[in-house]
Amino acid sequence: MGILYNEQAGIFKLDALDTSYVIGIFDDERFVSHLYYGKKIIDSDVRYLYGPLYQVRPSVLPGQAGRIMDAVPFEYPTFGCGDYREHCLEVETVDGYHACDLRYEAHKIYPGKPALEGLPSTFEREAGDCNTLELVCRDKVLNLGVTLLYTVFEQLNVITRAVLVTNEESNAVYIKRALSGCVEFDHQNFDVLTLHGSWERECGPVRTPLRQGKIVTESTRGESGPTDNPFLAVLSCDATEDTGEVFAMNLVYSGNFLGVAQGHHFRGTRIVMGINPVNFSWKLEPGDTFTAPEVVMVYSDRGLGKMSRTFHDLYRGHLIRDVYPDTSRPVLINNWEATYFGFTFDRLIEIAAEASKCGIELFVLDDGWFGDRNDETKGLGDWFVNEEKLPGGIARLSKEINKLGMKFGLWIEPEMVSPDSKLFREHPDWAIQIPGRHRSLFRHQYVLDWSRREVRSHIYDMIHQVLSGANVEYIKWDMNRTLTEAASAALPADRQGELCHRYVLGVYEIMGRLREDFPSLLLENCSAGGSRFDPGVLYYSPQIWASDDSDAIERIQIEMGASMCYPLSAIGAHVSAVPNHQTGRITPLETRGYAAMAGTFGYELNIAQMSEAEKAVIREQVDIYHKYNWIVKEGDLYRIGDPFANRDHACWMVVSRDKKEALVTYIQTHALPGYFGSARKLRLKGLMDEAVYRAEVISVSSEVVNGDAHLEGGQNAGKGREVLEVSGSALMNAGYWMERLGGDYMGMMIHLKAIV
């Protein structure tokens, strides 16, 4: 079953594909202890691993010896009883006491995987995919039950964790901290990898050597945020993209989170992850249960690349519920960077008509279609169509778009309200605020209190009415500011610490209703770009806008950083105008297409103002997307050139699951002097050694391409050369020559297909 219990030894052994995770119930004291996590082992009785960790501190006084709790490798450490390392659970009684001591009580092993009430989580796709251990612990003084949930995905190197805390006492208790998972290691020979950045610089990998002390990744913004991502990995100091051990955590949650890697004073390491305890408290009434979100744990014995591919397989197969499971998602064009707020009905139709001629399949109307929304200072919360701006409303516009052979999509930002809006004038208390304190205004908007059911219902009913009256097949759900002065007019004083978590639960509820009421709707999440890029929203939307920075060269690092744990099919990526609106950079249209094809594909520009030659390139890009996107969507990603270490090039490839086809993307970000300064040989990955592959450079420009262009080293370098036929072993070991391209920001794509 993947989960074994050796009753005589008091050992639980959880086996994933080639991973073992071992839990021990120690002696008569019934401590739930972590004994091993790593490469699969065959033993089920490993009590010897307790070693000196459970030693008793000697004492000069008879009978006064005591166990060193600060050295015990607890499976779910608690606060207040002698373990001073980073802990997972802290509880306060009505008398103000803080202490919790959990001991094993019972367990249950069964096939499948339970859902988590009100929360997104991974799921069993087919019977037999996974098995679950429920390990029940109890604090007898508090009469508090804690159920540790472990699910093993046996065909992947994945174990998920979640926690249920139940109050079985007659008085309420206050949960001050309830993290979702903890792993112990007996050494500190690790580096710690986290994903950091800022708005327009999301998901930058940061690798830090672990020492005694803490390395922290967290958000207190009310969302997972752009500065830190809910991902943390500890990896062997010599680990690379393809070698070494990696132990990673990713939290399936979209609010405040905390991840900590702590090198502690006994020369071991503890990593924890869960809801951030800052400004968090949860009043747990008698008989109630609190559910902590799921944390996904991935083990890799072959570096970061294998870790990433494991996350990708799990999320594509067991988290994302794609409305296009067997076909490519439609190529879209968004009007935002073409018109901003200054659009008219006729101007939108003009853009859509030109896009349709180029094969683009989905037209998305962005901000400015509702209320009095002619700029960013007003209208949010008034989700009724501005028919002065759009005569006939969304219904008429969607019909006209459909006549062009295109689907129609719409932008919304339902969590926000403008002070200058009908909604705010009628319900000022619906915005999050602390009475008597200045209310921060950002982007001319406040945050609605989505912990309140009446607020959620009012907003949803307005949006539902718009969607029901038109043929809307795509929604871009945006969120453009964080939570500040976080308090709710509807919560009592002793529940104010619940606001941020209740807010996230409210977001999940409405996203869930949207999926249920409109099951064919393609939902894309966005939060000022990638500020809410996490597994929690992936459960509701199969793609997330990765960043408001649409510059192709900047996007390489953002997309490759996100690919550490998120599949390429989840990364929203578009071709935008030049000079780029964020950086001012001018990048060839072909190269902008290469970068965007590394994710979901679309355009963010005014196609009606482009030349016929540029439109020809777009038509070819759309054709290439449809021909090869199945590889990107389903295949295994291999990062070849390191875009974080190399200043002059980036390279990645995606290999089909049967290894018979691959798509290689190469971008020369900075040209170096001399022909051989920019030419380089790169070793490809993931192919079959014995297979012979036909390697062909894909033509992306209709202005073609002959041997002369190749010899001159222009954008079309490589397109005129003879097709290469060579073995996978040669491509991976001897390498493939990436020819010199003539200038900065040039690129090429290569299609490999096994012929023998």
Secondary structure in CASP SS format (residue, H / E / C, confidence):
PFRMAT SS
TARGET T0000
AUTHOR 0000-0000-0000
METHOD secondary structure of the structure
MODEL  1
M C 1.00
G C 1.00
I E 1.00
L E 1.00
Y E 1.00
N E 1.00
E C 1.00
Q C 1.00
A C 1.00
G C 1.00
I E 1.00
F E 1.00
K E 1.00
L E 1.00
D E 1.00
A C 1.00
L C 1.00
D C 1.00
T E 1.00
S E 1.00
Y E 1.00
V E 1.00
I E 1.00
G E 1.00
I E 1.00
F E 1.00
D C 1.00
D C 1.00
E C 1.00
R C 1.00
F E 1.00
V E 1.00
S E 1.00
H E 1.00
L E 1.00
Y E 1.00
Y E 1.00
G E 1.00
K E 1.00
K C 1.00
I C 1.00
I C 1.00
D C 1.00
S C 1.00
D C 1.00
V C 1.00
R H 1.00
Y H 1.00
L H 1.00
Y H 1.00
G H 1.00
P H 1.00
L H 1.00
Y H 1.00
Q C 1.00
V E 1.00
R E 1.00
P C 1.00
S C 1.00
V C 1.00
L C 1.00
P C 1.00
G C 1.00
Q C 1.00
A C 1.00
G E 1.00
R E 1.00
I C 1.00
M H 1.00
D H 1.00
A H 1.00
V C 1.00
P C 1.00
F E 1.00
E C 1.00
Y C 1.00
P C 1.00
T E 1.00
F C 1.00
G C 1.00
C C 1.00
G C 1.00
D C 1.00
Y C 1.00
R C 1.00
E C 1.00
H C 1.00
C C 1.00
L E 1.00
E E 1.00
V E 1.00
E E 1.00
T E 1.00
V C 1.00
D C 1.00
G C 1.00
Y C 1.00
H E 1.00
A C 1.00
C C 1.00
D C 1.00
L C 1.00
R E 1.00
Y E 1.00
E E 1.00
A E 1.00
H E 1.00
K E 1.00
I E 1.00
Y E 1.00
P E 1.00
G C 1.00
K C 1.00
P C 1.00
A C 1.00
L E 1.00
E C 1.00
G C 1.00
L E 1.00
P C 1.00
S C 1.00
T C 1.00
F C 1.00
E C 1.00
R C 1.00
E C 1.00
A C 1.00
G C 1.00
D C 1.00
C E 1.00
N E 1.00
T E 1.00
L E 1.00
E E 1.00
L E 1.00
V E 1.00
C E 1.00
R E 1.00
D E 1.00
K C 1.00
V C 1.00
L C 1.00
N C 1.00
L E 1.00
G E 1.00
V E 1.00
T E 1.00
L E 1.00
L E 1.00
Y E 1.00
T E 1.00
V E 1.00
F E 1.00
E C 1.00
Q C 1.00
L C 1.00
N C 1.00
V E 1.00
I E 1.00
T E 1.00
R E 1.00
A E 1.00
V E 1.00
L E 1.00
V E 1.00
T E 1.00
N E 1.00
E C 1.00
E C 1.00
S C 1.00
N C 1.00
A C 1.00
V E 1.00
Y E 1.00
I E 1.00
K E 1.00
R E 1.00
A E 1.00
L E 1.00
S E 1.00
G E 1.00
C E 1.00
V E 1.00
E E 1.00
F E 1.00
D C 1.00
H C 1.00
Q C 1.00
N C 1.00
F E 1.00
D E 1.00
V E 1.00
L E 1.00
T E 1.00
L E 1.00
H E 1.00
G C 1.00
S C 1.00
W C 1.00
E C 1.00
R C 1.00
E C 1.00
C C 1.00
G E 1.00
P E 1.00
V E 1.00
R E 1.00
T E 1.00
P E 1.00
L C 1.00
R C 1.00
Q E 1.00
G E 1.00
K E 1.00
I E 1.00
V E 1.00
T E 1.00
E E 1.00
S E 1.00
T C 1.00
R C 1.00
G C 1.00
E C 1.00
S C 1.00
G C 1.00
P C 1.00
T C 1.00
D E 1.00
N E 1.00
P E 1.00
F E 1.00
L E 1.00
A E 1.00
V E 1.00
L E 1.00
S E 1.00
C C 1.00
D C 1.00
A C 1.00
T C 1.00
E C 1.00
D C 1.00
T C 1.00
G E 1.00
E C 1.00
V E 1.00
F E 1.00
A E 1.00
M E 1.00
N E 1.00
L E 1.00
V C 1.00
Y C 1.00
S C 1.00
G C 1.00
N C 1.00
F E 1.00
L E 1.00
G E 1.00
V E 1.00
A E 1.00
Q E 1.00
G E 1.00
H C 1.00
H C 1.00
F C 1.00
R C 1.00
G C 1.00
T E 1.00
R E 1.00
I E 1.00
V E 1.00
M E 1.00
G E 1.00
I E 1.00
N C 1.00
P C 1.00
V C 1.00
N C 1.00
F C 1.00
S C 1.00
W E 1.00
K E 1.00
L E 1.00
E C 1.00
P C 1.00
G C 1.00
D C 1.00
T E 1.00
F E 1.00
T E 1.00
A E 1.00
P E 1.00
E E 1.00
V E 1.00
V E 1.00
M E 1.00
V E 1.00
Y E 1.00
S E 1.00
D C 1.00
R E 1.00
G H 1.00
L H 1.00
G H 1.00
K H 1.00
M H 1.00
S H 1.00
R H 1.00
T H 1.00
F H 1.00
H H 1.00
D H 1.00
L H 1.00
Y H 1.00
R H 1.00
G H 1.00
H H 1.00
L C 1.00
I C 1.00
R C 1.00
D C 1.00
V C 1.00
Y C 1.00
P C 1.00
D C 1.00
T C 1.00
S C 1.00
R C 1.00
P C 1.00
V C 1.00
L E 1.00
I E 1.00
N E 1.00
N C 1.00
W H 1.00
E H 1.00
A H 1.00
T H 1.00
Y C 1.00
F C 1.00
G C 1.00
F C 1.00
T C 1.00
F H 1.00
D H 1.00
R H 1.00
L H 1.00
I H 1.00
E H 1.00
I H 1.00
A H 1.00
A H 1.00
E H 1.00
A H 1.00
S H 1.00
K H 1.00
C C 1.00
G C 1.00
I C 1.00
E C 1.00
L E 1.00
F E 1.00
V E 1.00
L E 1.00
D C 1.00
D C 1.00
G C 1.00
W C 1.00
F E 1.00
G C 1.00
D C 1.00
R C 1.00
N C 1.00
D C 1.00
E C 1.00
T C 1.00
K E 1.00
G C 1.00
L C 1.00
G C 1.00
D C 1.00
W C 1.00
F C 1.00
V E 1.00
N C 1.00
E C 1.00
E C 1.00
K C 1.00
L C 1.00
P C 1.00
G C 1.00
G H 1.00
I H 1.00
A H 1.00
R H 1.00
L H 1.00
S H 1.00
K H 1.00
E H 1.00
I H 1.00
N H 1.00
K H 1.00
L C 1.00
G C 1.00
M C 1.00
K E 1.00
F E 1.00
G E 1.00
L E 1.00
W E 1.00
I E 1.00
E C 1.00
P C 1.00
E C 1.00
M E 1.00
V E 1.00
S C 1.00
P C 1.00
D E 1.00
S C 1.00
K H 1.00
L H 1.00
F H 1.00
R H 1.00
E H 1.00
H C 1.00
P H 1.00
D H 1.00
W H 1.00
A E 1.00
I C 1.00
Q C 1.00
I C 1.00
P C 1.00
G C 1.00
R C 1.00
H C 1.00
R C 1.00
S C 1.00
L C 1.00
F E 1.00
R C 1.00
H C 1.00
Q E 1.00
Y E 1.00
V E 1.00
L E 1.00
D C 1.00
W C 1.00
S C 1.00
R C 1.00
R H 1.00
E H 1.00
V H 1.00
R H 1.00
S H 1.00
H H 1.00
I H 1.00
Y H 1.00
D H 1.00
M H 1.00
I H 1.00
H H 1.00
Q H 1.00
V H 1.00
L H 1.00
S H 1.00
G C 1.00
A C 1.00
N C 1.00
V C 1.00
E C 1.00
Y E 1.00
I E 1.00
K E 1.00
W E 1.00
D C 1.00
M C 1.00
N C 1.00
R C 1.00
T C 1.00
L C 1.00
T C 1.00
E C 1.00
A C 1.00
A C 1.00
S C 1.00
A C 1.00
A C 1.00
L C 1.00
P C 1.00
A H 1.00
D H 1.00
R H 1.00
Q H 1.00
G H 1.00
E H 1.00
L H 1.00
C H 1.00
H H 1.00
R H 1.00
Y H 1.00
V H 1.00
L H 1.00
G H 1.00
V H 1.00
Y H 1.00
E H 1.00
I H 1.00
M H 1.00
G H 1.00
R H 1.00
L H 1.00
R H 1.00
E H 1.00
D H 1.00
F C 1.00
P C 1.00
S C 1.00
L C 1.00
L E 1.00
L E 1.00
E E 1.00
N E 1.00
C C 1.00
S E 1.00
A C 1.00
G C 1.00
G E 1.00
S C 1.00
R C 1.00
F C 1.00
D C 1.00
P H 1.00
G H 1.00
V H 1.00
L H 1.00
Y C 1.00
Y C 1.00
S C 1.00
P C 1.00
Q E 1.00
I E 1.00
W E 1.00
A C 1.00
S C 1.00
D C 1.00
D C 1.00
S C 1.00
D C 1.00
A H 1.00
I H 1.00
E H 1.00
R H 1.00
I H 1.00
Q H 1.00
I H 1.00
E H 1.00
M H 1.00
G H 1.00
A H 1.00
S C 1.00
M C 1.00
C C 1.00
Y C 1.00
P C 1.00
L H 1.00
S H 1.00
A H 1.00
I E 1.00
G E 1.00
A E 1.00
H E 1.00
V E 1.00
S E 1.00
A C 1.00
V C 1.00
P C 1.00
N C 1.00
H C 1.00
Q C 1.00
T C 1.00
G C 1.00
R C 1.00
I C 1.00
T C 1.00
P C 1.00
L H 1.00
E H 1.00
T H 1.00
R H 1.00
G H 1.00
Y H 1.00
A H 1.00
A H 1.00
M C 1.00
A C 1.00
G C 1.00
T E 1.00
F E 1.00
G E 1.00
Y E 1.00
E E 1.00
L C 1.00
N C 1.00
I H 1.00
A H 1.00
Q H 1.00
M C 1.00
S C 1.00
E H 1.00
A H 1.00
E H 1.00
K H 1.00
A H 1.00
V H 1.00
I H 1.00
R H 1.00
E H 1.00
Q H 1.00
V H 1.00
D H 1.00
I H 1.00
Y H 1.00
H H 1.00
K H 1.00
Y H 1.00
N H 1.00
W H 1.00
I H 1.00
V H 1.00
K H 1.00
E H 1.00
G C 1.00
D E 1.00
L E 1.00
Y E 1.00
R E 1.00
I E 1.00
G E 1.00
D C 1.00
P C 1.00
F C 1.00
A C 1.00
N C 1.00
R C 1.00
D C 1.00
H E 1.00
A E 1.00
C E 1.00
W E 1.00
M E 1.00
V E 1.00
V E 1.00
S C 1.00
R C 1.00
D C 1.00
K C 1.00
K C 1.00
E E 1.00
A E 1.00
L E 1.00
V E 1.00
T E 1.00
Y E 1.00
I E 1.00
Q E 1.00
T C 1.00
H C 1.00
A C 1.00
L C 1.00
P C 1.00
G C 1.00
Y H 1.00
F H 1.00
G H 1.00
S H 1.00
A C 1.00
R E 1.00
K E 1.00
L E 1.00
R C 1.00
L C 1.00
K C 1.00
G C 1.00
L C 1.00
M C 1.00
D C 1.00
E C 1.00
A C 1.00
V E 1.00
Y E 1.00
R E 1.00
A E 1.00
E E 1.00
V E 1.00
I C 1.00
S C 1.00
V C 1.00
S C 1.00
S C 1.00
E C 1.00
V C 1.00
V C 1.00
N C 1.00
G H 1.00
D H 1.00
A H 1.00
H H 1.00
L H 1.00
E H 1.00
G C 1.00
G C 1.00
Q C 1.00
N C 1.00
A C 1.00
G C 1.00
K C 1.00
G C 1.00
R C 1.00
E C 1.00
V C 1.00
L E 1.00
E E 1.00
V E 1.00
S E 1.00
G H 1.00
S H 1.00
A H 1.00
L H 1.00
M H 1.00
N H 1.00
A H 1.00
G C 1.00
Y E 1.00
W E 1.00
M E 1.00
E C 1.00
R C 1.00
L C 1.00
G C 1.00
G C 1.00
D C 1.00
Y C 1.00
M E 1.00
G E 1.00
M E 1.00
M E 1.00
I E 1.00
H E 1.00
L E 1.00
K E 1.00
A E 1.00
I C 1.00
V C 1.00
END
